Each structure stands twice: as C-alpha cells, then as structure tokens.
C-alpha cells in the first residue's frame, strides 16, 4: 500500500480495518505524509485556509492534522 500526502494518512488509518487482508498486503509506504501534523512549516495562507475549513465544517482528519483531536 502506497500513499502520498493526505493519502498516506488515509491509508495508515485504513490499516486498522484491513486486518482480514493482512496476508495480501506486503508493506505500507507513505510519501510526504504529514504524520506529525501540519503545525510547523506551513505557509500562513494555508494555515488560514485550514483554520477556516475547520471552523465551517467538522472534518475529523483536519482536527487530527492540527493535533486537536481528543
């Protein structure tokens, strides 16, 4: 399983639901996936857009990337 950017996060989250297929999955590989969140190293415009999206819609993955999921 290979994931890039947000796809790497989604693939990693899906691994918990794919236990029945573990004999068919060889490896997990992610490229440029923000596994530690997006708080550091993100442009101010992107931070503002993500803040707006998180305030207007309840999207769990954005809360997780902001490391504010509880």
MOPAC internal coordinates of N, CA, C and O (Angstrom, degrees):
PM7 1SCF
backbone

  N    0.0000 0     0.00 0     0.00 0    0    0    0
  C    1.4354 1     0.00 0     0.00 0    1    0    0
  C    1.5214 1   107.50 1     0.00 0    2    1    0
  O    1.2310 1   120.71 1   -51.59 1    3    2    1
  N    1.3153 1   116.25 1   128.41 1    3    2    1
  C    1.4572 1   122.44 1  -179.30 1    5    3    2
  C    1.5218 1   108.05 1  -123.37 1    6    5    3
  O    1.2310 1   120.58 1   -45.90 1    7    6    5
  N    1.3369 1   116.49 1   134.10 1    7    6    5
  C    1.4568 1   120.77 1   177.74 1    9    7    6
  C    1.5156 1   110.46 1  -134.46 1   10    9    7
  O    1.2310 1   120.68 1   -37.04 1   11   10    9
  N    1.3256 1   116.31 1   142.96 1   11   10    9
  C    1.4608 1   122.00 1   178.15 1   13   11   10
  C    1.5204 1   109.07 1  -119.49 1   14   13   11
  O    1.2310 1   120.60 1   -45.29 1   15   14   13
  N    1.3106 1   116.46 1   134.71 1   15   14   13
  C    1.4529 1   124.27 1   177.67 1   17   15   14
  C    1.5322 1   109.51 1    56.43 1   18   17   15
  O    1.2310 1   119.72 1    54.34 1   19   18   17
  N    1.3194 1   118.15 1  -125.66 1   19   18   17
  C    1.4679 1   120.98 1  -178.64 1   21   19   18
  C    1.5285 1   111.22 1   -63.62 1   22   21   19
  O    1.2310 1   120.10 1   152.52 1   23   22   21
  N    1.3261 1   117.41 1   -27.48 1   23   22   21
  C    1.4634 1   120.64 1   176.92 1   25   23   22
  C    1.5171 1   112.05 1   -62.07 1   26   25   23
  O    1.2310 1   120.16 1   148.28 1   27   26   25
  N    1.3334 1   117.29 1   -31.72 1   27   26   25
  C    1.4646 1   121.03 1   176.15 1   29   27   26
  C    1.5155 1   111.85 1   -66.33 1   30   29   27
  O    1.2310 1   120.65 1   142.98 1   31   30   29
  N    1.3247 1   116.37 1   -37.02 1   31   30   29
  C    1.4667 1   121.10 1   177.41 1   33   31   30
  C    1.5240 1   109.85 1   -68.26 1   34   33   31
  O    1.2310 1   120.70 1   135.38 1   35   34   33
  N    1.3260 1   116.27 1   -44.62 1   35   34   33
  C    1.4668 1   120.90 1   179.93 1   37   35   34
  C    1.5234 1   110.52 1   -63.71 1   38   37   35
  O    1.2310 1   120.28 1   136.64 1   39   38   37
  N    1.3266 1   117.08 1   -43.36 1   39   38   37
  C    1.4680 1   120.73 1   179.33 1   41   39   38
  C    1.5225 1   110.77 1   -62.87 1   42   41   39
  O    1.2310 1   120.29 1   138.48 1   43   42   41
  N    1.3316 1   117.06 1   -41.52 1   43   42   41
  C    1.4642 1   119.88 1   179.49 1   45   43   42
  C    1.5300 1   110.91 1   -64.26 1   46   45   43
  O    1.2310 1   120.59 1   139.86 1   47   46   45
  N    1.3281 1   116.49 1   -40.14 1   47   46   45
  C    1.4639 1   119.78 1   178.09 1   49   47   46
  C    1.5261 1   111.42 1   -67.21 1   50   49   47
  O    1.2310 1   120.43 1   147.26 1   51   50   49
  N    1.3388 1   116.78 1   -32.74 1   51   50   49
  C    1.4661 1   120.93 1  -178.59 1   53   51   50
  C    1.5213 1   112.25 1   -73.24 1   54   53   51
  O    1.2310 1   119.74 1   157.85 1   55   54   53
  N    1.3181 1   118.09 1   -22.15 1   55   54   53
  C    1.4681 1   120.30 1  -177.73 1   57   55   54
  C    1.5242 1   112.36 1   -57.72 1   58   57   55
  O    1.2310 1   120.04 1   146.85 1   59   58   57
  N    1.3132 1   117.53 1   -33.15 1   59   58   57
  C    1.4684 1   120.71 1   179.46 1   61   59   58
  C    1.5233 1   111.41 1   -65.04 1   62   61   59
  O    1.2310 1   120.00 1   152.71 1   63   62   61
  N    1.3287 1   117.60 1   -27.29 1   63   62   61
  C    1.4597 1   121.56 1  -178.06 1   65   63   62
  C    1.5297 1   112.51 1   -93.49 1   66   65   63
  O    1.2310 1   120.30 1   177.81 1   67   66   65
  N    1.3197 1   117.03 1    -2.19 1   67   66   65
  C    1.4667 1   121.09 1  -176.55 1   69   67   66
  C    1.5268 1   112.84 1  -109.06 1   70   69   67
  O    1.2310 1   120.08 1  -154.30 1   71   70   69
  N    1.3087 1   117.44 1    25.70 1   71   70   69
  C    1.4667 1   121.39 1  -179.11 1   73   71   70
  C    1.5230 1   111.72 1   -58.00 1   74   73   71
  O    1.2310 1   119.98 1   143.20 1   75   74   73
  N    1.3376 1   117.65 1   -36.80 1   75   74   73
  C    1.4610 1   121.37 1  -178.31 1   77   75   74
  C    1.5380 1   112.34 1   -66.18 1   78   77   75
  O    1.2310 1   120.50 1   160.37 1   79   78   77
  N    1.3343 1   116.65 1   -19.63 1   79   78   77
  C    1.4558 1   121.47 1  -177.27 1   81   79   78
  C    1.5229 1   112.37 1  -107.64 1   82   81   79
  O    1.2310 1   119.92 1  -163.06 1   83   82   81
  N    1.3124 1   117.76 1    16.94 1   83   82   81
  C    1.4667 1   121.03 1  -175.36 1   85   83   82
  C    1.5325 1   112.42 1   -61.56 1   86   85   83
  O    1.2310 1   120.00 1   152.11 1   87   86   85
  N    1.3190 1   117.61 1   -27.89 1   87   86   85
  C    1.4716 1   118.96 1   178.23 1   89   87   86
  C    1.5262 1   112.07 1   -74.40 1   90   89   87
  O    1.2310 1   119.75 1   165.06 1   91   90   89
  N    1.3281 1   118.08 1   -14.94 1   91   90   89
  C    1.4645 1   121.62 1   178.88 1   93   91   90
  C    1.5295 1   112.51 1   -98.39 1   94   93   91
  O    1.2310 1   120.30 1   164.37 1   95   94   93
  N    1.3225 1   117.04 1   -15.63 1   95   94   93
  C    1.4570 1   120.74 1   179.94 1   97   95   94
  C    1.5237 1   109.31 1   -96.40 1   98   97   95
  O    1.2310 1   120.69 1   -55.15 1   99   98   97
  N    1.3178 1   116.29 1   124.85 1   99   98   97
  C    1.4588 1   120.17 1  -177.57 1  101   99   98
  C    1.5152 1   113.45 1   -87.72 1  102  101   99
  O    1.2310 1   120.04 1   136.50 1  103  102  101
  N    1.3257 1   117.53 1   -43.50 1  103  102  101
  C    1.4573 1   120.55 1  -176.61 1  105  103  102
  C    1.5257 1   109.68 1  -159.17 1  106  105  103
  O    1.2310 1   121.23 1   -12.58 1  107  106  105
  N    1.3135 1   115.26 1   167.42 1  107  106  105
  C    1.4592 1   123.14 1   174.44 1  109  107  106
  C    1.5251 1   107.48 1  -121.33 1  110  109  107
  O    1.2310 1   120.09 1   -49.99 1  111  110  109
  N    1.3178 1   117.43 1   130.01 1  111  110  109
  C    1.4602 1   122.34 1  -177.59 1  113  111  110
  C    1.5203 1   108.05 1  -138.26 1  114  113  111
  O    1.2310 1   120.26 1   -52.12 1  115  114  113
  N    1.3289 1   117.11 1   127.88 1  115  114  113
  C    1.4570 1   119.49 1   178.18 1  117  115  114
  C    1.5267 1   109.97 1  -122.51 1  118  117  115
  O    1.2310 1   121.30 1   -36.43 1  119  118  117
  N    1.3127 1   115.11 1   143.57 1  119  118  117
  C    1.4611 1   122.64 1   179.80 1  121  119  118
  C    1.5290 1   109.10 1  -119.69 1  122  121  119
  O    1.2310 1   120.27 1   -57.19 1  123  122  121
  N    1.3149 1   117.09 1   122.81 1  123  122  121
  C    1.4637 1   122.67 1   176.05 1  125  123  122
  C    1.5235 1   112.37 1    55.88 1  126  125  123
  O    1.2310 1   120.24 1  -142.67 1  127  126  125
  N    1.3070 1   117.15 1    37.33 1  127  126  125
  C    1.4617 1   121.19 1   177.83 1  129  127  126
  C    1.5279 1   109.34 1   -93.29 1  130  129  127
  O    1.2310 1   120.54 1   -46.39 1  131  130  129
  N    1.3308 1   116.57 1   133.61 1  131  130  129
  C    1.4713 1   119.73 1  -177.73 1  133  131  130
  C    1.5281 1   112.00 1   -82.15 1  134  133  131
  O    1.2310 1   120.27 1  -110.87 1  135  134  133
  N    1.3288 1   117.09 1    69.13 1  135  134  133
  C    1.4582 1   120.81 1  -176.85 1  137  135  134
  C    1.5257 1   112.72 1   -64.72 1  138  137  135
  O    1.2310 1   119.97 1   157.38 1  139  138  137
  N    1.3176 1   117.67 1   -22.62 1  139  138  137
  C    1.4635 1   120.97 1  -179.72 1  141  139  138
  C    1.5207 1   112.45 1  -103.03 1  142  141  139
  O    1.2310 1   119.82 1  -165.13 1  143  142  141
  N    1.3226 1   117.96 1    14.87 1  143  142  141
  C    1.4583 1   121.52 1   179.48 1  145  143  142
  C    1.5137 1   111.87 1    94.83 1  146  145  143
  O    1.2310 1   121.37 1     0.51 1  147  146  145
  N    1.3276 1   114.98 1  -179.49 1  147  146  145
  C    1.4586 1   119.93 1  -177.59 1  149  147  146
  C    1.5193 1   112.50 1  -117.28 1  150  149  147
  O    1.2310 1   119.25 1  -169.52 1  151  150  149
  N    1.3151 1   119.04 1    10.48 1  151  150  149
  C    1.4534 1   121.29 1  -172.93 1  153  151  150
  C    1.5198 1   113.68 1   -62.59 1  154  153  151
  O    1.2310 1   119.29 1   144.45 1  155  154  153
  N    1.3061 1   118.96 1   -35.55 1  155  154  153
  C    1.4616 1   121.63 1  -178.33 1  157  155  154
  C    1.5134 1   110.61 1  -104.88 1  158  157  155
  O    1.2310 1   120.78 1   -40.65 1  159  158  157
  N    1.3228 1   116.10 1   139.35 1  159  158  157
  C    1.4540 1   120.37 1   173.73 1  161  159  158
  C    1.5108 1   115.30 1    80.63 1  162  161  159
  O    1.2310 1   119.87 1  -158.41 1  163  162  161
  N    1.3293 1   117.86 1    21.59 1  163  162  161
  C    1.4585 1   120.47 1   179.17 1  165  163  162
  C    1.5266 1   108.23 1  -113.85 1  166  165  163
  O    1.2310 1   121.02 1   -41.12 1  167  166  165
  N    1.3194 1   115.65 1   138.88 1  167  166  165
  C    1.4538 1   123.09 1   179.46 1  169  167  166
  C    1.5348 1   110.73 1   -59.32 1  170  169  167
  O    1.2310 1   120.22 1   -31.19 1  171  170  169
  N    1.3289 1   117.18 1   148.81 1  171  170  169
  C    1.4613 1   122.39 1  -178.55 1  173  171  170
  C    1.5283 1   111.68 1   -60.57 1  174  173  171
  O    1.2310 1   119.81 1   143.73 1  175  174  173
  N    1.3318 1   117.96 1   -36.27 1  175  174  173
  C    1.4708 1   120.90 1   178.82 1  177  175  174
  C    1.5249 1   110.94 1   -65.16 1  178  177  175
  O    1.2310 1   120.68 1   140.02 1  179  178  177
  N    1.3153 1   116.30 1   -39.98 1  179  178  177
  C    1.4683 1   120.21 1   178.94 1  181  179  178
  C    1.5179 1   109.75 1   -67.92 1  182  181  179
  O    1.2310 1   119.92 1   136.92 1  183  182  181
  N    1.3265 1   117.76 1   -43.08 1  183  182  181
  C    1.4643 1   120.76 1   177.47 1  185  183  182
  C    1.5264 1   110.98 1   -59.26 1  186  185  183
  O    1.2310 1   120.45 1   137.95 1  187  186  185
  N    1.3445 1   116.75 1   -42.05 1  187  186  185
  C    1.4668 1   120.44 1   179.53 1  189  187  186
  C    1.5311 1   110.76 1   -64.34 1  190  189  187
  O    1.2310 1   120.66 1   136.62 1  191  190  189
  N    1.3285 1   116.35 1   -43.38 1  191  190  189
  C    1.4631 1   119.46 1   178.66 1  193  191  190
  C    1.5163 1   112.56 1   -63.99 1  194  193  191
  O    1.2310 1   120.48 1   138.38 1  195  194  193
  N    1.3318 1   116.70 1   -41.62 1  195  194  193
  C    1.4611 1   119.98 1   178.27 1  197  195  194
  C    1.5226 1   111.20 1   -67.04 1  198  197  195
  O    1.2310 1   120.27 1   142.21 1  199  198  197
  N    1.3386 1   117.08 1   -37.79 1  199  198  197
  C    1.4609 1   120.29 1   176.81 1  201  199  198
  C    1.5222 1   110.04 1   -61.07 1  202  201  199
  O    1.2310 1   120.30 1   134.92 1  203  202  201
  N    1.3445 1   117.04 1   -45.08 1  203  202  201
  C    1.4590 1   121.31 1   179.29 1  205  203  202
  C    1.5240 1   111.42 1   -62.09 1  206  205  203
  O    1.2310 1   120.33 1   135.21 1  207  206  205
  N    1.3259 1   116.97 1   -44.79 1  207  206  205
  C    1.4602 1   120.45 1   179.53 1  209  207  206
  C    1.5228 1   111.11 1   -62.09 1  210  209  207
  O    1.2310 1   120.45 1   139.88 1  211  210  209
  N    1.3315 1   116.75 1   -40.12 1  211  210  209
  C    1.4656 1   119.82 1  -178.80 1  213  211  210
  C    1.5198 1   111.16 1   -69.26 1  214  213  211
  O    1.2310 1   119.65 1   149.90 1  215  214  213
  N    1.3291 1   118.27 1   -30.10 1  215  214  213
  C    1.4665 1   121.08 1  -179.88 1  217  215  214
  C    1.5162 1   112.11 1   -79.88 1  218  217  215
  O    1.2310 1   119.65 1   150.50 1  219  218  217
  N    1.3308 1   118.27 1   -29.50 1  219  218  217
  C    1.4584 1   120.39 1  -176.89 1  221  219  218
  C    1.5222 1   113.69 1   -91.92 1  222  221  219
  O    1.2310 1   120.06 1   153.68 1  223  222  221
  N    1.3295 1   117.49 1   -26.32 1  223  222  221
  C    1.4671 1   121.29 1   179.81 1  225  223  222
  C    1.5111 1   109.19 1  -133.51 1  226  225  223
  O    1.2310 1   120.91 1   -33.95 1  227  226  225
  N    1.3072 1   115.87 1   146.05 1  227  226  225
  C    1.4593 1   120.81 1   177.12 1  229  227  226
  C    1.5204 1   108.45 1   -92.29 1  230  229  227
  O    1.2310 1   120.87 1   -83.70 1  231  230  229
  N    1.3404 1   115.95 1    96.30 1  231  230  229
  C    1.4620 1   122.47 1  -179.80 1  233  231  230
  C    1.5217 1   107.07 1  -117.29 1  234  233  231
  O    1.2310 1   120.56 1   -68.17 1  235  234  233
  N    1.3091 1   116.53 1   111.83 1  235  234  233
  C    1.4587 1   122.03 1  -174.36 1  237  235  234
  C    1.5224 1   112.46 1   -58.81 1  238  237  235
  O    1.2310 1   120.05 1   140.12 1  239  238  237
  N    1.3231 1   117.51 1   -39.88 1  239  238  237
  C    1.4675 1   119.21 1  -177.13 1  241  239  238
  C    1.5229 1   111.87 1   -64.53 1  242  241  239
  O    1.2310 1   119.54 1   146.80 1  243  242  241
  N    1.3304 1   118.48 1   -33.20 1  243  242  241
  C    1.4614 1   119.92 1   177.15 1  245  243  242
  C    1.5234 1   110.93 1   -68.91 1  246  245  243
  O    1.2310 1   120.33 1   142.63 1  247  246  245
  N    1.3266 1   116.97 1   -37.37 1  247  246  245
  C    1.4725 1   119.58 1   174.98 1  249  247  246
  C    1.5155 1   110.68 1   -63.81 1  250  249  247
  O    1.2310 1   120.34 1   141.58 1  251  250  249
  N    1.3155 1   116.95 1   -38.42 1  251  250  249
  C    1.4614 1   120.45 1   179.27 1  253  251  250
  C    1.5192 1   110.89 1   -67.18 1  254  253  251
  O    1.2310 1   120.21 1   138.61 1  255  254  253
  N    1.3254 1   117.20 1   -41.39 1  255  254  253
  C    1.4639 1   119.65 1   178.51 1  257  255  254
  C    1.5192 1   112.20 1   -66.43 1  258  257  255
  O    1.2310 1   120.60 1   149.71 1  259  258  257
  N    1.3358 1   116.46 1   -30.29 1  259  258  257
  C    1.4581 1   120.57 1   177.83 1  261  259  258
  C    1.5338 1   110.42 1   -82.50 1  262  261  259
  O    1.2310 1   120.81 1   178.58 1  263  262  261
  N    1.3372 1   116.06 1    -1.42 1  263  262  261
  C    1.4553 1   122.81 1  -177.43 1  265  263  262
  C    1.5234 1   112.08 1    58.06 1  266  265  263
  O    1.2310 1   121.32 1  -140.43 1  267  266  265
  N    1.3337 1   115.08 1    39.57 1  267  266  265
  C    1.4519 1   121.09 1   178.41 1  269  267  266
  C    1.5212 1   111.61 1  -121.28 1  270  269  267
  O    1.2310 1   119.93 1  -162.80 1  271  270  269
  N    1.3180 1   117.74 1    17.20 1  271  270  269
  C    1.4621 1   120.33 1   175.56 1  273  271  270
  C    1.5262 1   108.08 1   -79.84 1  274  273  271
  O    1.2310 1   121.44 1   -42.72 1  275  274  273
  N    1.2880 1   114.84 1   137.28 1  275  274  273
  C    1.4768 1   119.06 1  -177.96 1  277  275  274
  C    1.4836 1   110.87 1  -128.70 1  278  277  275
  O    1.2310 1   120.10 1   180.00 1  279  278  277

